[in-house]
């Protein structure tokens, strides 16, 4: 089904496209070389409301729903993936938990500042012993009076160096397994909260990740997100909600790679004619375009299901799996079409190729997505 965007979403989408083409893309090499997003770009993003995509209007955001968010993510995916990740991690897993599970007091305290970009959000689940095995958390939270005392650590936390508020999962009752995990809203200035050094990564330059540590970190009882013992369920909901958005970002990157590849193939002359005339190049482009179109359909179908509040555990895993795999295949073919230039760091193809690789790992590996899909199929067909 062809997704039709409202006039408001279309207007915003066109504005973001102009912003990406005229402001962000010209600075992509600077972002890559300096490993930082220019303050000018971040400030313009805040003024456009990009940090408030997930947040309802009553709290200062745009609140455009998942289809609308995917329309914007698709445009953001066309540019430097490090910049896109800063926005995506904040508007996705960094803020969705408070929007969906926060009480009114929590929403009024945090969401306006998150919508304006004054306070950046991050999501803290992964630990050294709890990656794909997400229930194997070692970070603990013990209630003492009107506070919980957190001890432990998290790693690979996107936006950690710039974030002001974190959605953190910790064990409140180890005897209950997954049902003994609770989610908390933790501010960077809480006593006992420490942010480690930036991790050096293969890609996503400008988007920084770091370890975070809890050393008798004091978190007020009122900062429990949802109910005690519901943290793992909350984490699954947050991650599932964000997977359509991640697929949309991958979609935009695929579109940009196809565009760059077509232009290059039409300009590059070999054997007296553009390489676009070579059948193998045509086949590469046809495969890239076909898979990207399939990704578009799947992405917006899942987004519509989210907006309709339908169960999307299986479909969200499918679109995350398919989106990351397609992005990597499209990036690989784009390098092949460009030949030697595709391997040179001065050109964007090399950057997209490196950035694509993480999409098969973060927010749930491709293998974990297959496990989720298989488990849902078992429930559907064998229960």
Phi, psi and omega in degrees: 000132181282122181285129176255125180270148175292166179298321181296316180292319179299317179297315180294319180300317179293322178295320178293321177301315178298317180298316180297312184291322188262338185243314186276309183305317179298342181255007184300318180292324176297318177300315182296317185283325182267348183057040179207150177269125179304138181303325178303316182292318179296319180295319178295323178296320178295317181296328179282350181087013185293336178280351181249021183302321185270350191262130182303154182301325183296344177249016175095003181263190178266323175056057189263004179080170186291321178298315179297317178299318180296324178299321179284317178301323179301318178291318180297327181295345182283349183244198184304122186291338176294314176299314181301322182291324177302313180291312185296319180293325179289310184281344178264252185295341180283336184234339185301324181300316180291321179297315187272327188243350182289151174277175186298320180297317179295319180297316182290332180284319189254321190296319178302318179290328178286324179295323181279347184086002177295325180235115181273143181259152176216161184237125186238094177243311189295137177228167178306326181254004183223083175255265174296328176274074192290344180273356184273045183287143176250344177292128184247155176225117182245127181281131174225101182067236183264019179222158168254141178253115183261137174221136180143199181207160174229155174221168185059038184271107181296136180076000184308316184294339182245356186283148176252342182216138185234137169269112190243135175257129180217157183275122176256341178208097185297337183288345184260004179062228181300331180280001177255015179258136181234147178257143183229150170264115184242126177271150184297336183267005177296140179303132178090004179260125185230134176257128180280190182282157177297139177271135178277126187241160177295324182218198182053042178297143185093338173258116188256140176237154181203163169284153170230147185234145176241114179240092187052046181289128184265118180238121181301146179304324181293354178263009169293130181264113186080218181251153176300135181090356181258011186297319181292320176298317178300317181299316180297319180295317180297315181293318179297319180299323185279347188289327175294323178295319178296320178298322179294322176296318176298321178302312180299321179295319177299317179300317180295319179295321177295315179301312179297321182290320178296314180298317180294316181298331179281335182265331185283119182259126174220139182055034173083008180206159178301143180293346174302333181282348177285132185300322182296323177293319177298320180293318176303312182295322179296318179295317179300314183291321181294313180294324179294321178293322176296320177296320178301312182298315181294318182301310184284336174294313180294321178300318178295321178297320178298315180296332178272005179058037175271158177290125186231024183303308181292312184294324178294320177295320179298315184287328176293314179300307184294318182298316181289322179292318178296314180304315180294321179291318179296317179297320179297315179293326179297320176298317182296319179296320182282345180064223183302322180297328179294345181258358183267134186292344180287347183248150187292339184301316180300320181293313178300322181298315178291318182293330182297329190298323183292338184294341177274359185240306189284158185056033178104115182297165178300324180294320178294323177298320178295322177298316180298314181299314181297319180297320179290323177296321179299317179296320185289322189255338186244356181267000000 
